[in-house]
Amino acid sequence: MPGLIHAVAYAVVATGALVIIALCSWLSFVSLRAVLKWSGWWRDFFAFVVTRSRKDRRLLGRMR
């Protein structure tokens, strides 16, 4: 029985940690987006990310 309690406690703590990490990631993305929109750089940043991911895909295709 104590093993089951420890397993459940571990699962609860691990789930809580994952939720906190996801929340922090989401908040950092939202704040970055807000700052970039406020400064007028959101479209440029988004275009940079899209072109960068396309170049990465091309490079990965050549490596295979």
Backbone as a ProteinNet text record, in pm:
[ID]
protein_1_A
[PRIMARY]
MPGLIHAVAYAVVATGALVIIALCSWLSFVSLRAVLKWSGWWRDFFAFVVTRSRKDRRLLGRMR
[TERTIARY]
80.5	0	85.2	192.5	274.1	336	366.5	420.6	320.7	193.7	89	71.8	78.5	65.9	181.6	302	416.2	403.6	353.7	336.7	233.7	124.4	20.8	74.1	145.7	202.3	301.9	384.6	479.7	407	299.7	223.2	161.1	110.1	49.3	154.9	270.2	376.9	429.6	448.7	498.1	397.8	270.4	167.2	164	174.3	177.4	296.9	412	531.9	513.9	456	432.4	333.5	231.6	134.3	201.1	285.4	355.7	450.4	522.6	613	534.6	421.6	339.1	283.9	240.7	187.8	294.9	413.5	523.9	562.2	565.3	596.9	491.3	365	256	262.7	285.6	294.4	412.4	525.8	640.5	613	545	508.6	412.3	310.9	211.6	277.1	367.4	432.8	526.8	598.9	683.6	600.3	488.7	400.3	345.6	307.9	254.4	360.4	483.1	589.8	621.6	627.6	657.5	544.9	419.5	308.4	312	340.5	346.5	456.1	569.2	680.4	666.3	570.8	550.5	639.6	702.5	795.2	735.5	608.7	550.5	553.3	513.5	511.6	652.4	749.7	887.4	939.6	911	954.9	889.8	758.7	686.8	740.2	767.8	823.5	962.5	1042.5	1174.8	1165.4	1073.6	1058.6	1013.8	920.9	870.9	981.5	1055.9	1162.2	1273.7	1301	1404.7	1364.9	1238.4	1195.6	1196.8	1167.5	1174.5	1318.3	1411.9	1553	1600	1556.2	1594.2	1541.8	1418.4	1362.8	1441.8	1481.9	1561.9	1696.3	1757.9	1887.1	1873.9	1767.3	1746.4	1722.3	1651.3	1627.3	1756.2	1851.5	1979.5	2066.6	2053.3	2138.6	2099.9	1976.5	1928.5	1975
-121	0	128.1	134.3	256.4	279.9	171.9	187.3	252.1	215	273.6	421.8	456.7	596.8	678.4	622.5	693.1	708.9	606.3	613.9	719.6	723.1	823.3	963	978.3	1108.6	1153.5	1062.1	1095.1	1138.5	1067	1101.7	1240.9	1272.5	1404.1	1514.1	1492.4	1592.9	1608.6	1498.3	1505.3	1576.5	1546.8	1613.6	1762.7	1797.2	1937.9	2009.8	1943.9	2004.5	2026.2	1929.4	1944.8	2057.1	2069.4	2177.2	2312.5	2323	2448.9	2483.8	2385.5	2409.4	2454.6	2389.3	2427.8	2568.9	2602.1	2735.3	2842.4	2815.8	2912.2	2929.7	2820.9	2830.9	2912.6	2886.4	2959.6	3108.2	3138.8	3278.2	3350.5	3282	3346	3371.9	3278.4	3300.3	3416.9	3421.5	3529.5	3664.6	3668.2	3795.8	3837.8	3743	3774.8	3828.1	3762.5	3806.5	3946.3	3973	4105.1	4213.8	4186.2	4285.1	4307.6	4199.5	4214.1	4284.4	4257.7	4329.3	4476	4505.8	4643.7	4721.2	4655.5	4723.4	4722.6	4645.7	4639.4	4538	4450	4352.3	4213	4195.2	4060.9	3998.2	4074	4017.2	3980.7	4066.1	4036.9	3912.8	3902.7	3787.6	3660.1	3665.5	3548.7	3505.1	3601.7	3570.1	3507.7	3558.1	3502.1	3357	3329.5	3192.9	3098.8	3143.9	3058.5	3029	3131.5	3107.2	3023.1	3042.3	2962.6	2816	2786.9	2647.7	2583.6	2661	2605.7	2571.4	2658.6	2630.7	2508.4	2496.3	2379.9	2251.7	2256.2	2136	2098.7	2200.2	2172.2	2111.2	2165.2	2111.3	1969.2	1941.6	1805.8	1709.3	1755.2	1670.3	1636.1	1729.6	1703.4	1611.4	1614.5	1531.1	1385	1358.1	1217.6	1139.3
0	0	0	80.2	75.2	-63.3	-134.5	-269.7	-362.9	-348.4	-431.3	-399.6	-273.1	-232.7	-290.6	-286.6	-342.6	-494	-560.3	-705.6	-743.3	-669.6	-696.7	-667.2	-557.4	-522.8	-629.9	-676.5	-781.8	-908.4	-944.7	-1064.9	-1051.3	-933.4	-911.4	-921.9	-860.4	-865.1	-1007	-1077.8	-1215.6	-1305.7	-1289.7	-1369.9	-1339.6	-1212.3	-1174.1	-1233.7	-1233.5	-1291.1	-1441.2	-1510.6	-1654.6	-1682.6	-1599.8	-1617	-1595.8	-1495.2	-1468.3	-1582.6	-1634.6	-1747.6	-1870.5	-1897.7	-2012	-1994.3	-1874.1	-1847.4	-1864.4	-1814	-1829.5	-1975.8	-2051.4	-2194.3	-2267.4	-2236.7	-2300.6	-2264.8	-2138.3	-2096.2	-2161.4	-2175.2	-2238.6	-2386.1	-2453.5	-2593.6	-2607.1	-2520.6	-2527	-2499.2	-2402.2	-2371.7	-2485.2	-2544.7	-2659.2	-2774.6	-2799.5	-2907.3	-2879.6	-2755.8	-2720.9	-2740.4	-2697.3	-2712.4	-2859.6	-2937	-3078.9	-3153.6	-3115.2	-3178.7	-3140.3	-3015.7	-2970.8	-3043.9	-3066.1	-3132.9	-3285.4	-3337.5	-3481.5	-3551.2	-3476.8	-3534.4	-3548	-3515.5	-3514.9	-3653.8	-3756.7	-3892.8	-3939.2	-3911.1	-3950.7	-3878.7	-3749.8	-3671.7	-3722.3	-3749.1	-3798.1	-3934.3	-4022.4	-4153.5	-4139.1	-4045.4	-4021	-3974.7	-3883.1	-3831.3	-3942.7	-4025.6	-4134.1	-4235.3	-4276.5	-4374.6	-4313.7	-4186.2	-4120.2	-4114.7	-4084	-4076.1	-4214.9	-4319.5	-4455.1	-4491.5	-4455.3	-4484	-4406.3	-4280.4	-4200.3	-4262.1	-4314.5	-4377.5	-4501.6	-4579.2	-4699.1	-4661.1	-4556.5	-4514	-4461.9	-4388.9	-4339.1	-4454.6	-4556.6	-4672.8	-4744.7	-4749.1	-4816.1	-4735.1	-4603	-4517.7	-4522.5	-4555.2	-4554.4	-4670.5
[MASK]
++++++++++++++++++++++++++++++++++++++++++++++++++++++++++++++++

